[in-house]
Amino acid sequence: MTERERAQIRARLGIIAPCPDGARCAPVLVDTGDFMIICAGVGPGHLDFLTHGVAELIRGADIVAGFDAVIEVVRPLLPQGARVVTMGYQDQVARLDRVAAEHHAGRRCVVLFMGDMHFSGFQYLERVERACGHPVDTVPGISSAQVLAARGKVCFDETTFLTFHRRGDLEPFKRHLVHVLADQRNAIAIPRPWDFMPKDIAAWLLAQGVSPGHPVEVWENLTLADAAWRGTLGSCTQAFSDMSIMLIRALAPMPSQIEPPPHP
Ligand SMILES: C[S@@+](CC[C@H](N)C(=O)[O-])C[C@H]1O[C@@H](n2cnc3c(N)ncnc32)[C@H](O)[C@@H]1O
């Protein structure tokens, strides 16, 4: 890839320069130098959901890193000669230290995230930045939440996204989900394997007095072998895999607010 091509990719993706003091600041397009490390999203499950920009970043990388499931999706794009650093939950910190060392040695590194890192990906981003010792720019991907919104035909305006797939205290997020449903909004929720899965989310909501009548869908392996279960909060008692995502619909869909149809 030529320097000119790289500059075009940087400009299109809006790769930003870090502030002088290391804090994040308003996006300023970088017009000199080259990216050394970048975090990029890989749409769920299939190359059809990968943007051209991220594909180009992968093709131009010396080091491509990410969780095994994500690396598998982009394997056909990996450039010959690129080093691949795969990782799992247990060894991610040590592996990211290796990636950071390659980055500090001047190699172009792309760290791949599942879906869009701005939904349920910030703890991993924090680990990348901690390993590097500085902020790292992000290029969004297509989220499993977006694919679910398309499959379930719900619009973002009337839907709140929540993830329980995070380390730490879930209580504020659980409380927020109750408020979301009380506000007559849909919720798209990522469960936490394995202690707060769809059946646990349903049981917890029922215990908070939420109506068992909310329509619920749980989708597994979106874009791979899509499988959907449909029922209600009250009947959501079965087990699902860790590749599942949940849609809890508002009890009453919002009425249309567009102009009435013209009279015949
Ligand atoms: C750490 S979260 C990352 C989510 C990702 N950032 C996104 O935007 O989709 C991982 C969880 O997302 C959900 N997920 C990701 N891809 C999925 C898919 N293809 N089908 C269903 N759920 C998926 C699963 O609940 C999985 O355990």
The ligand as a MOL file (V3000), in Angstrom:
LIG
                    3D

  0  0  0     0  0            999 V3000
M  V30 BEGIN CTAB
M  V30 COUNTS 27 29 0 0 0
M  V30 BEGIN ATOM
M  V30 1 C -18.2840 -8.5150 24.4100 0
M  V30 2 S -19.8130 -8.4550 23.5770 0 CHG=1
M  V30 3 C -19.3160 -7.5480 22.1510 0
M  V30 4 C -20.4680 -7.0260 21.3480 0
M  V30 5 C -20.0090 -6.3180 20.1010 0
M  V30 6 N -19.1780 -5.1620 20.4180 0
M  V30 7 C -21.1430 -5.8780 19.1670 0
M  V30 8 O -21.2520 -4.6850 18.8690 0
M  V30 9 O -21.8870 -6.7520 18.7250 0 CHG=-1
M  V30 10 C -19.9650 -10.0640 22.9260 0
M  V30 11 C -21.4150 -10.5100 22.9350 0
M  V30 12 O -22.1330 -9.8770 21.8640 0
M  V30 13 C -23.1680 -10.7310 21.4420 0
M  V30 14 N -22.9420 -11.0770 20.0240 0
M  V30 15 C -21.8880 -10.7550 19.2830 0
M  V30 16 N -22.0240 -11.2540 18.0310 0
M  V30 17 C -23.2090 -11.9090 18.0010 0
M  V30 18 C -23.9210 -12.6330 17.0170 0
M  V30 19 N -23.4230 -12.8050 15.7890 0
M  V30 20 N -25.1210 -13.1580 17.3420 0
M  V30 21 C -25.6340 -12.9930 18.5870 0
M  V30 22 N -24.9990 -12.3340 19.5620 0
M  V30 23 C -23.8020 -11.7940 19.2840 0
M  V30 24 C -23.0820 -12.0060 22.2870 0
M  V30 25 O -23.9210 -11.8420 23.4110 0
M  V30 26 C -21.6210 -11.9950 22.7040 0
M  V30 27 O -21.3790 -12.7460 23.8830 0
M  V30 END ATOM
M  V30 BEGIN BOND
M  V30 1 1 1 2
M  V30 2 1 2 3
M  V30 3 1 2 10
M  V30 4 1 3 4
M  V30 5 1 4 5
M  V30 6 1 5 6
M  V30 7 1 5 7
M  V30 8 2 7 8
M  V30 9 1 7 9
M  V30 10 1 10 11
M  V30 11 1 11 12
M  V30 12 1 11 26
M  V30 13 1 12 13
M  V30 14 1 13 14
M  V30 15 1 13 24
M  V30 16 1 14 15
M  V30 17 1 14 23
M  V30 18 2 15 16
M  V30 19 1 16 17
M  V30 20 1 17 18
M  V30 21 2 17 23
M  V30 22 1 18 19
M  V30 23 2 18 20
M  V30 24 1 20 21
M  V30 25 2 21 22
M  V30 26 1 22 23
M  V30 27 1 24 25
M  V30 28 1 24 26
M  V30 29 1 26 27
M  V30 END BOND
M  V30 END CTAB
M  END
